[in-house]
Amino acid sequence: MDELIDVLDDNGNPTGETIMKFEAHKNGVFHPTVHIWFYTKTGKVLIQQRGKDKDTFPLLWDVSVAGHIGAGEGVLDSAIREVEEEIGITISENDLQKVGLFKSVQKHHETLIDCEYHHTFLCELKIPLNGLKKQDSEVEALDLIPLTKFAEETWGLANISKYVPHGPAYYKTIIKAIKEKL
C-alpha cells in the first residue's frame, strides 16, 4: 500500500517535503521508519517472517514489528499504530524504550532503493505468542526464539541468510539492549 511519507536529508533531518513511499523507494530518498523489538523476561525475542508478497526480503525473518512513519505522524504514534496493525496488541508510549536511530541503505535493484532511518525501540511482550494476531498481508509467521539463538544466527553469523541483512552492528546493538533488560 502506498502512503505519503516525510522526506529526510542524508543526515536524517526532516526537509519539510513529503513524497509517496513508492517514489521514495524508486529514487532512493531518505525517509523515517520504526522498528519495535519485543522480548520476554524469560530471554526470548519475537521475530517476524515477512510476507511472501513483500517487495523486499520476502519470507526472511526480521524485526518483531516495523513500518513506515506516515507524513506528519509522530514516531511514537507510528510505533503504537504499527504494533496494533502487525501483531494485534495495544501498547502505550511508556512501554517503548528507545534503542537508537539507525541509517540504512539497501539497493535491491535500479528502481528499488531503500534509504531509511530506523527509529528503534524495545518493548516487553507480556502475552503468549498465541495471543498475537498477525496481519496476514504483511506477516507470514511469528516466532519466539531464545535470545542466545538469535544472537548466534545474526551477530554470530551462524544463519544470517535467514534474516533481513541489517548488519552485525545493528543486531549486536539490539541483542545488548535486550540483555540489559533481562
C-alpha positions in Angstrom: 0.0 0.0 0.0 1.4 3.4 -1.0 1.3 6.2 1.5 2.6 9.8 1.9 5.8 9.9 4.0 8.2 12.7 5.1 11.5 13.2 3.3 14.7 13.3 5.3 18.1 14.6 4.2 21.2 12.3 4.3 21.7 13.0 8.0 18.2 12.1 9.0 16.9 15.7 9.3 13.3 16.5 8.0 13.4 18.6 4.9 9.7 19.7 5.2 8.9 17.8 2.0 6.6 14.8 1.6 6.6 12.1 -1.1 4.8 8.9 -1.8 6.5 5.9 -0.4 6.8 4.3 -3.9 8.6 7.4 -5.2 11.0 7.4 -2.2 11.9 3.7 -2.8 12.2 4.3 -6.6 14.6 7.2 -6.2 16.5 6.3 -3.1 15.0 9.2 -1.0 15.7 9.0 2.8 12.6 8.6 5.0 11.8 7.6 8.6 10.6 4.1 9.8 10.0 2.5 13.2 11.4 -0.8 14.4 10.0 -2.4 17.6 11.8 -5.4 19.1 9.7 -7.4 21.5 11.4 -9.6 24.2 10.2 -11.6 27.1 11.5 -11.7 30.6 12.4 -15.3 30.0 15.0 -14.2 27.4 13.2 -14.7 24.2 12.9 -12.4 21.2 9.9 -12.1 18.9 10.8 -12.4 15.2 8.5 -11.9 12.2 8.7 -13.7 9.0 8.0 -11.2 6.2 5.1 -11.9 3.9 5.7 -13.8 0.8 4.4 -10.9 -1.4 6.7 -8.2 0.1 8.8 -6.3 -2.4 11.8 -6.6 -0.2 13.1 -9.6 1.5 10.0 -11.8 1.2 9.9 -14.7 3.7 13.1 -13.6 5.6 12.9 -13.2 9.3 13.0 -9.6 10.7 12.3 -7.2 13.5 9.2 -8.0 15.6 7.3 -5.1 14.1 8.4 -2.5 11.6 6.8 0.1 9.4 7.0 3.5 7.7 6.1 6.6 9.6 3.3 8.5 7.8 3.7 12.1 6.7 3.3 14.3 9.8 2.9 11.3 12.1 4.9 11.2 15.4 7.5 8.5 15.9 5.8 7.0 19.0 2.3 7.2 17.4 3.7 5.3 14.4 5.2 2.7 16.6 2.0 2.2 18.5 0.0 2.0 15.3 2.3 -0.5 13.6 2.2 -2.8 16.7 -1.6 -2.8 16.6 -1.7 -3.4 12.8 1.0 -6.1 12.6 0.6 -8.2 15.8 -2.8 -7.0 17.1 -1.9 -5.7 20.6 -2.2 -2.3 22.1 0.8 -0.7 23.8 1.4 2.8 25.1 4.3 5.2 24.8 5.5 4.2 28.3 6.0 0.6 27.0 8.6 1.7 24.4 12.3 2.0 25.3 14.4 3.8 22.7 17.4 1.9 21.5 18.6 4.3 18.8 18.4 5.7 15.3 20.0 3.6 12.5 20.8 4.7 9.0 20.1 2.0 6.4 20.6 1.9 2.6 19.6 -1.2 0.8 19.8 -1.2 -3.0 17.6 -4.1 -4.2 17.7 -3.1 -7.9 17.8 0.0 -10.0 14.2 1.0 -9.2 14.1 -0.1 -5.6 16.5 1.6 -3.2 15.5 1.7 0.5 17.1 4.7 2.2 15.7 4.8 5.7 16.3 6.0 9.2 15.0 3.3 11.7 13.7 4.7 15.0 14.3 1.6 17.0 12.7 0.5 20.3 12.4 -2.4 22.7 9.1 -3.4 24.2 8.4 -6.2 26.7 6.0 -8.9 25.3 3.6 -9.7 28.2 1.2 -12.0 26.4 1.9 -15.5 24.9 2.7 -16.0 21.3 -0.7 -17.5 20.6 -2.3 -14.2 21.9 -0.9 -12.3 18.9 -2.9 -11.6 15.8 -0.6 -11.3 12.8 -1.5 -9.1 9.8 -1.8 -11.6 7.0 -0.9 -9.2 4.2 2.4 -8.2 5.9 3.4 -11.1 8.2 3.8 -14.7 7.2 4.6 -16.0 10.6 5.7 -15.0 14.1 8.1 -16.9 16.4 9.6 -16.5 19.9 13.2 -17.7 19.9 15.9 -17.7 22.7 18.0 -14.6 22.6 21.1 -16.8 22.6 20.0 -18.5 19.4 19.0 -15.1 17.8 22.5 -13.8 18.7 24.2 -16.8 17.2 22.2 -16.6 14.0 22.6 -12.8 13.4 25.6 -11.3 15.3 27.4 -14.6 15.3 26.6 -15.0 11.6 25.6 -18.7 12.0 22.5 -18.3 9.9 22.5 -14.8 8.6 20.8 -15.8 5.3 17.6 -16.5 7.3 17.3 -12.8 8.3 16.9 -9.4 6.7 20.5 -8.1 6.4 20.5 -5.2 8.8 24.2 -6.0 9.6 26.1 -7.4 12.6 26.5 -4.0 14.3 22.7 -3.4 14.3 21.9 -6.9 15.6 24.7 -6.6 18.2 23.1 -3.3 19.5 19.6 -4.9 19.7 20.9 -8.0 21.5 22.9 -6.0 24.0 19.9 -3.7 24.7 17.6 -6.7 25.3 20.3 -8.4 27.6 20.3 -5.2 29.7 16.5 -5.6 30.3 16.8 -9.2 31.5 
